[in-house]
Amino acid sequence: MAVAIIGYSAAACSIASNIPQFIQVYKTKNIESYSVIYIALILVSCILWIAYGVLINDKPTYISRVPLFILMAYISYLAVYPDRNPSDSQKSS
C-alpha cells in the first residue's frame, strides 16, 4: 500500500509540474521557448513509459504519463500548425 501511495504521489507531482507551463502556452499560444527536439523526445518518452507501465501493469507509471502526453501533444500541434496560432496573426497585424 505504501509503495502505491509513493507511486501515485510521484505521478501527481509529475503532472502538476507541467501544468503552469501548459497554462502559459494555452493562454499565449507562444511556444518559442520550446525546442522541437524537446517536444518530440517528451512525446516519444511518454509513449514508451505508457507502454512499459501497461506491460508491467504498473498504474502509476502509465497514469502519470497520459496527461503529460496530452499536454505535449497540444504543444506539438501549435508547433506543427503555427499558421493556426492566434498570437502569430496578431503580431503581423
C-alpha positions as CSV (number, residue, x, y, z in Angstrom):
1,M,0.0,0.0,0.0
2,A,2.8,2.4,0.9
3,V,4.5,1.7,-2.4
4,A,1.3,2.6,-4.3
5,I,1.0,5.8,-2.4
6,I,4.5,6.8,-3.3
7,G,3.9,5.9,-6.9
8,Y,0.7,7.9,-7.2
9,S,2.3,10.9,-5.3
10,A,5.1,10.9,-7.8
11,A,2.6,10.7,-10.6
12,A,0.7,13.7,-9.2
13,C,3.9,15.7,-8.9
14,S,4.9,14.8,-12.4
15,I,1.6,16.0,-13.8
16,A,1.4,19.1,-11.6
17,S,5.0,20.2,-12.5
18,N,3.9,20.7,-16.1
19,I,0.6,22.4,-15.6
20,P,1.9,26.0,-15.1
21,Q,3.9,25.8,-18.4
22,F,0.9,24.4,-20.2
23,I,-1.4,27.2,-18.8
24,Q,1.1,29.8,-20.1
25,V,1.3,28.2,-23.5
26,Y,-2.5,27.8,-23.7
27,K,-3.1,31.5,-22.8
28,T,-0.4,32.9,-25.1
29,K,-0.2,30.3,-27.8
30,N,3.5,31.1,-27.8
31,I,5.9,28.1,-28.0
32,E,9.0,29.9,-29.0
33,S,10.8,28.8,-25.8
34,Y,10.3,25.1,-26.8
35,S,12.7,23.2,-28.9
36,V,11.1,20.9,-31.5
37,I,13.5,18.2,-30.5
38,Y,12.5,18.6,-26.8
39,I,8.8,18.2,-27.7
40,A,9.5,15.1,-29.9
41,L,11.6,13.5,-27.2
42,I,8.9,14.1,-24.5
43,L,6.2,12.6,-26.7
44,V,8.3,9.5,-27.5
45,S,9.3,9.2,-23.8
46,C,5.6,9.3,-22.8
47,I,4.6,6.7,-25.3
48,L,7.4,4.4,-24.1
49,W,6.6,4.9,-20.4
50,I,2.9,4.3,-21.1
51,A,3.7,1.1,-23.0
52,Y,6.1,0.0,-20.3
53,G,3.6,0.7,-17.5
54,V,0.9,-1.2,-19.3
55,L,3.2,-4.2,-20.0
56,I,4.3,-4.5,-16.4
57,N,0.8,-3.5,-15.1
58,D,2.1,-0.5,-13.1
59,K,-0.7,2.1,-13.0
60,P,1.3,5.0,-11.5
61,T,3.8,4.7,-14.3
62,Y,1.3,5.0,-17.2
63,I,-1.3,7.1,-15.5
64,S,1.3,9.8,-14.8
65,R,2.4,9.9,-18.5
66,V,-1.0,10.1,-20.2
67,P,-1.8,13.7,-19.1
68,L,1.8,14.8,-19.9
69,F,1.4,13.2,-23.4
70,I,-1.9,15.1,-23.9
71,L,-0.3,18.4,-22.8
72,M,2.7,17.9,-25.0
73,A,0.5,16.8,-27.9
74,Y,-1.3,20.1,-27.7
75,I,2.1,22.0,-27.7
76,S,3.3,19.9,-30.6
77,Y,0.1,20.8,-32.5
78,L,1.0,24.5,-32.1
79,A,4.5,23.8,-33.3
80,V,3.3,21.9,-36.4
81,Y,0.5,24.3,-37.3
82,P,1.9,27.7,-36.5
83,D,-0.4,29.4,-39.0
84,R,-3.4,28.4,-36.8
85,N,-1.7,30.2,-33.9
86,P,-3.8,33.3,-33.0
87,S,-0.8,35.1,-31.4
88,D,1.1,34.9,-34.7
89,S,-1.7,36.6,-36.6
90,Q,-1.9,39.4,-34.0
91,K,1.8,40.1,-34.4
92,S,1.6,40.5,-38.1
93,S,-1.4,42.9,-38.0
